Amino acid sequence: MTRRLLGPRPDPLPLSNRLLSFFVQAPAVFASTAFFGSLSLTASLFDGDGKLQHRIAQAWARTSVAASGCPITILGDENLRKHDVAVYACNHLSYMDTPVIFASMPFQFRIVARHDLWKMPFIGWHLHRSGQVPVNVDNPRASISSLSSAVKTLKSGMPLFIFPEGGRTESGHPNTFLNGPTFMAIRAQVPIVPMALIGTHELLPIHTAQFYPVPISLAVGEPIDTTAYSMRQVDELTSRLSDEICRLYYEHSYLEAPAVPSLEAITEIPENAV
């Protein structure tokens, strides 16, 4: 069978894709989430360090990606293992981003995600019981408290993953970045690794439940050393991070970069936090 090339998602989708999504793919992903979420909740009763729950999350991710019918290619995978502890930051295109990340990263890590995900059944249960880090992006002071908790996780020796945009893009182009990832990396004095997902927007964009299988790529860039940065340079590092993620994304996407691909960093850290 000829592999479909990455390109614009058809609108509307072919009838065959809509039927496959409705009767096979969407039910399979939902059932996988319910099953592995319940399994993770049970494992949390005796899994003190979270290793078993992370393996369950990886099994959920691989099952969900398989149900979507998408092959994954990792570009620059050698950059995933250059540091024992780092902040991994990636653009956010789709609900399927999280399964792709868990299926692709070959080590245990924790994620920093919007606090409202903790309210969702199955997924929220796993997030709460497995030691993931919630962040309230709508409340700057609560966000600082959450990020401080994330810094403690990094200093304990656990890598962290985060979507700097704080939510999924609707256009397929990266949105403006929040500065939480760079705040954590500078405060913990660990590298930050830029990553770009390509293809998940075409697979399952926001506001739809219909899958359109395409090849997915995860491009991993060179780690950025943060030891020379101070807390007063959070915005500068955020701009550098967004530039690098944009470069990785447009280098492998069919989309063309806007005239000014560099994203303006949003400063949400109160002065008394510096």
HELIX and SHEET records of a PDB file:
HELIX    1   1 LEU A   15  LEU A   20  1                                   6    
HELIX    2   2 SER A   21  GLN A   25  3                                   5    
HELIX    3   3 ALA A   26  ALA A   43  1                                  18    
HELIX    4   4 LYS A   51  SER A   68  1                                  18    
HELIX    5   5 ASP A   77  LEU A   80  5                                   4    
HELIX    6   6 ASP A   97  SER A  104  1                                   8    
HELIX    7   7 HIS A  115  LYS A  119  5                                   5    
HELIX    8   8 ILE A  123  ARG A  129  1                                   7    
HELIX    9   9 PRO A  140  LYS A  155  1                                  16    
HELIX   10  10 GLY A  180  ALA A  188  1                                   9    
HELIX   11  11 THR A  200  LEU A  203  1                                   4    
HELIX   12  12 MET A  231  GLN A  233  5                                   3    
HELIX   13  13 VAL A  234  HIS A  252  1                                  19    
HELIX   14  14 GLU A  271  ALA A  273  5                                   3    
SHEET    1   A 7 ILE A  72  LEU A  75  0                                        
SHEET    2   A 7 ILE A 216  VAL A 220  1                                        
SHEET    3   A 7 ILE A 192  ILE A 198 -1                                        
SHEET    4   A 7 VAL A  87  CYS A  90  1                                        
SHEET    5   A 7 LEU A 160  ILE A 162  1                                        
SHEET    6   A 7 ARG A 110  ARG A 114  1                                        
SHEET    7   A 7 VAL A 133  VAL A 135  1                                        
END                                                                             
